[in-house]
C-alpha cells in the first residue's frame, strides 16, 4: 500500500523513540524525533532484550551489534557485610551467542547508540528542545516547543518515558496513571577497585540492597542501590537533592556502601528513580499515541521495559503503515495487539522485589540459603519462567516494509 508522506513527531530519543522512527521511515513516513537532552544518552544500567523483542531487532538488522555488546555476566555472588561470599549463582549465559533467539543483556547506552546510528542519516533529530503544547485539529496537530517555531504534524507519538511530557499534555496529570511499587533505585559508574571480571556482587540489609556489576572491560563497574520506601517527595531534576536522599537512606549500611556513596558525587552518569508502573485505560487520544514506558512502563523490576518499547514501536509503526497512515484505524489496532502482552509483562514485576530486596534479616537468610534460589540479576530483575512466558506471549505480525526486512551481516 502506497502511503502519502505523513509527518510523525516523536518525543523521546532513548529506545522507543528511535525504534519508532526506524520503522516509520522504512514504511514511507517522515518521522521527526525531539529530545530534551543535548544528545543521545550513553552509559546506564544493564537492560534486557528478550523473547519476541529479539526477533524485532533481527528484523531491524541490529542483532549482531547487540550480541557483540552483551554484558556476558557469568555469575552473581551474594555477600555478607564483611565481603565474605555467601552464595554464588551462575547467570545462565550460554557459550553460543550466535543464536538469534537467545535473550540479550547489554548496557542501556549501547542499545541507544546502536538505534541512533541506524536512524540518524534518515531521520530528523532535534536535541535540546521539548514540546510545550499540543493542539489537535481535524487535519493535524499544531505543536509548540520550548525553542523554535510551532509545527503542524499529522501524528504525535510520546516515547518519552515514565515521566512523559506528551502524556501530561494529551491525557492530563500523570500521577493518576502512576502505580508506585514501593521501591527506589540509583545507579552510577565507579572505578573497579575490587577487580571484578564480568560478575556481580550483591549485599542486603533489611529493605536495602547494594550491588556492583562489572559489565565492561574499561576499568569501571556499575554501582546499584535499591531500597524500599513509601512514596518520596523529590525533584526529578535536582541531583543534589537525590544525592542527599541516598546518603541519608544508606547511612550506617555496611559492606562497600560508604565508599560508593562518596564516589557517587563524582559520577557523570548518576541515575535515580522510583520503581513504578504506568497503568492507563488507553494509550491513544485523537492523533496522539504513547509507546513504551510513556504508556505502559512495567518498572525496572520486571526487566521487560526495553522489550515492551521495541515491540510496541514495531507494532505501532506497522499498524500505521497497514492503515495507510490513518490513525483512526491504526491506533485501535495497536491497542488490541499490545494489550494482553503489556499486562502479562507488567505482572512479573510484582514478584521480583521480594527476592531482590528482602524486608527482614530472616527473609535475607531464607533467600540466601534456599535450596532453589531464583537467579538474581544485579539490575533489579529475577529471571524465571513467568518472565520468559511473558516475553514470548505474543506472536509478531509481519509488517514488512517495501524491500522486506533487513538482512543481517554476520
KASULWO-V461290 format. One record per backbone hydrogen bond with DSSP energy under -0.5 kcal/mol. CO is the residue of the C=O (numbers start at 1). NH is the residue of the N-H. Records with the same first field share a line. If there is no record, write none. Layout:
BEGIN
CO: NH  NH
END
This chain:
BEGIN
2: 4
6: 8  30
7: 9  154  155
8: 10  32
9: 157
10: 12  34
11: 159
15: 19
16: 20
17: 21
18: 22
19: 23
20: 24
21: 25
22: 26
23: 27
24: 29
25: 28
29: 31
30: 8
31: 124
32: 10  34
33: 126
34: 12
35: 128  129
37: 128
43: 109
45: 108
47: 106
48: 50
49: 104
50: 53
51: 54  55
52: 56
53: 57
54: 58
55: 59
56: 60
57: 61  62  63
58: 61
59: 406
62: 65  66
63: 67
64: 68
65: 69
67: 70
69: 107
74: 91
75: 200
76: 78  89
77: 202
78: 86  87
79: 204
80: 83
81: 255
84: 80
87: 78
89: 76
95: 97
96: 99
99: 102
104: 49
105: 71
106: 47
107: 110  111
108: 112
109: 113
110: 114
111: 115
112: 116
113: 117
114: 118
116: 119  120
119: 122  123
123: 125
124: 33
126: 35
130: 146
133: 144
134: 136
135: 142
137: 140
140: 137
141: 143  153
142: 135
143: 151
144: 132  133
151: 143  153
153: 141
155: 9
156: 289
157: 11  159
158: 291
159: 17
161: 164
164: 168
165: 169
166: 170
167: 171  172
168: 172
173: 176
174: 177  178
175: 178
177: 279
178: 180
179: 277
182: 229
183: 275
184: 227
185: 273
186: 225
187: 271
188: 223
190: 221
191: 193
192: 195
198: 74  75
199: 214
200: 77
201: 212
202: 79
203: 210
205: 208
207: 228
208: 205
209: 226
210: 203
211: 224
212: 201
213: 215  222
219: 192
221: 190  223
222: 213
223: 188
224: 211
225: 186
226: 209
227: 184
232: 234
234: 236
235: 238
237: 239
238: 242
239: 243
240: 244
241: 245
242: 246
243: 247
244: 248
245: 249
246: 250
248: 251
250: 253
254: 257
256: 260
257: 261
258: 262
259: 263
260: 264
261: 265
262: 265
263: 266  267
264: 267
271: 187
273: 185
274: 276
275: 181  183
277: 179  279
278: 280
283: 290
285: 288
287: 156
288: 285
289: 158
291: 294
292: 295  296
293: 297
297: 278
299: 302  303  304
301: 382
304: 308
305: 309
306: 310
307: 311
308: 312
309: 313
310: 314
311: 315
312: 316
313: 317
314: 318
315: 319
316: 320
317: 321
318: 322
319: 323
320: 325
321: 324
323: 326
325: 327
326: 329  330
327: 331
329: 333
330: 334
331: 335
332: 336
333: 337
334: 338
335: 339
338: 342
339: 343
340: 344
341: 345
342: 346
343: 347
344: 348
346: 349
347: 350
348: 351  352
349: 352  353
352: 355  356
353: 357
358: 207
360: 364
361: 365
362: 366
363: 367
364: 368
365: 369
366: 370
370: 373
371: 373
375: 383
377: 380  381
381: 377  383
382: 384
383: 375
384: 388
385: 389
386: 390
387: 391
388: 392
389: 392
390: 393
391: 52
394: 396
397: 399
401: 404
408: 410
END
